[in-house]
Amino acid sequence: MNQIVYILKNESMPEYVKIGFTHGDVKERLRQLDRTGVPLPFEVYYAATVEDAEREEKWLHSIFADRRARDSREFFKMNPEYAALALKRVEIRETKIDSGLTPEQEKEVDEVKERRSRFHFAQYGIPVGSKLTFTRDSNIVAEVVENDKIKINGKVNSLSSFAMELLGYSRRPQGTLYFEYEDEILDDRRRRMDESEPSEKEIETAGDAWIQQQADIERGK
């Protein structure tokens, strides 16, 4: 009997992930979800074979409980990479699952991913020469060499191209999900700065004065 925990992502609702488990075929679960009327198909962001799928799914749900979408047991408003990194702590092995998408679906999804992968470092306060860390292996460090290029071991390429190579994927992933700057995943940094939210580091630096200021704003002072 299969013991698989999976993390699903859908590009039509990029802020959410679905964390579930199955003793059967993950692709069959994908087919069921694709009949729900969502514009784009669900994809497996990460899946792993574990000792007890139901137990580990409950554990993941508990540690991310504060990010649970309202009225939904399995959907969470969060970056999928955090869920994947947590799952890797209890996995026996990664379970790679073919997308099962038609060529037309792959093209549509990949076009959306490509748009989201476009990341101009200067726009998000990351100067040339900055160091980025690969989320799956902190020993892999990249250097920003152009506004949209990084260098690893003397080789220059885009975030998505390096992510595809390092992950061993056959399709280009969204590169901003797999690299961090100052302990913040690039996709989170972009979302935060686009929404003008402070980072945890900025809040810590500002200290009590900033917290009091925000409280006063909320009270209308």
N, C-alpha and C positions, 0 to 999 in steps of 0.2 A: 504494500500500500504506500502510495506517495505521501510524503510529508513536506509540502512546499508552502512557504510563505511568500507572497508576492506584493510588489508595490507597483501600482498602475498609475499612469499619467494620461491626460487627455489634453491635447493642444488647444481645444476650444474652451477649456477652463484651466489655464496654466497655474493658477494659484493653489489648486487642490490636488491631492493624491489620494488614492484608495489603497488601504492596507488590508489584505485578506489572506486566507489560507485555503488550500484544497488538498484532498486526498486523491484527486483525479487529474484531469487535464486542464492546465491553465488556459490553453487556447480555447477550450469549450466555454470557460468562464468569459473570455473575451468576446466570443460570439454572442453569448447571452446579453452582455452589456451593450453590444453594438445594436441590439434591437430596442434600445431605450429611447431612440430618437435624438441622441446627441449628434451635432453636426459632423464631428470628426471621430474616427475610431479610437478606442482605448489601446494603449501599448504597454508592454511590460517594461518598466524602468529598471527594475531589478527583481530577481527571484532567487531563492535559495532553498536547498534541501536542509531540513533541520531534524532534530531528534523527535520533537513533538510539535507539530505545526499549530495545533489549536492553542497550546500553552504559550508558544512564542508570539503568536498573533495577539493574544490577550496582553502579553507583556509590552509589546509595541504600542498597543492601544492605551495602556496605562501610562507609559512615560510621555506620550504625546497627547494626553487627555485634554490639556488646556488649549490645544489647537484643533480639537474636533469641530467639524462643521455642525451647525445646529440641526437637530432632527435627523442626523445621519450617524450610524454606528461606525461605518468604515471609512468615511471621507474626512480628511484633515486638511486644514489650510496651512500649508507648510512647504518648504523646499524639499523635493523628493530625495535629495542627496543625504539629508540628515537621517531620514528613515532608512536609507540603504546602508549608511555607516553603522547605524544601530543594529540592523539585521546581520551585518557581517560579523558582529561580536558573538553571535550564537549559531552561525551557520556551520553545517558540515562541509558544504561546498556551494559555490554559485551554480545556479541552474540556468543556463542560457536557453531562451525560448525564442524560436522564430516568430516574427511579428504576425505572420499569417495574413498580412495585408495584400491586397491586389496591387499591381504596379501603379494604377491610378491613385489609390489611397496613399501609397508610399510617397508618390510625387507631391500630393497635396499636403501631407503631414511634414515632409522634408522642407517644403517651401516655407511653412510657418516657422519651423525650427531655425532655418537659415536666417530669417528676419530677426528672430530673437537672439541669435548668436552674434549679430553685428554689435560690436562693443568697442567704442572709442575710449581708450584709457584716459586721455586728457580730460574728456568730458566728465569723468567720474573721479577726478582728483588723483590719478595714478600716473606719475611722471615716468618718462623713459629712464631705464635703469632700475626700476622697482623690481622686487622679487615676488613671485607668485608661487604658491605651493599647490601641488596636485592633491586633491582631497583624498584619494585612495592610497596615497603613499607620500608621507611627509618628507621622505628623502629625495623626492623628485621636485626640484626647484627650477622655475623658469624665470627668465629675465625679460622685461618689457623692452623691446628694441625699436619699435615703431608704434604709431598710434593704434594699430590693429594687429600687431604681430609680436610674437614672443620667441625666445631662443632657449632651446634645451640641448645641452651637449654639443654646442656649436651649430645646431641646425635651426633654421628660422622657418616658422610656419604660423598658421592661425590657431586660435584656441580650439576650434572644432576639429581641425586636422590632427592636432596633437592628442586631443581627447580620444578620437577614434583609434589612433595608433596605440596609445597606452592601454586602452580598454580592450583592444582586440576586436572591435566591432566592425561589421561590414558596411554599416550605414553611418553617416556622419551625425553625431549627437550634438546637442546644444552645448557648446564648449563652456559657456559661462557658468554651468552647473558644476564644473569639475575643477575649478581653480579658485584659490582663496588669496585675498590681499588683506594683510593685518587681521587675520583670523576671521574674515568675513567672506563668504562665497560671493563671487562676482555678481551672480544673478540677484542675490539679496541686496548687494550694494546698489545696483542699478535701481531696483524697485524702491529701496529706501530713499535714495537721493532724488529720484523722480517725484516721490511723494513728499520730499522735504522733511523726512524724519531723521532724528539724530541717531548715531550708532551707539552701541553700549559703551564703547571707549570714550566717545564724546560726553556721554552722560556722566561717566565716572570722573572724567577730567573736570567737568563743570561742578560736580558735587551737589551739596545741599541747596546751593543758591539756584541752580537750574531747576531742581525738583520743586522748590518753593514757587518759582516763577510759573511753572506749568500749572501748579495747583491754583495759583491766583488767576491765571487765564481761564481755567475751567470754572472758577467761581464768579467770573465776570468782573474781576477787579481791574 
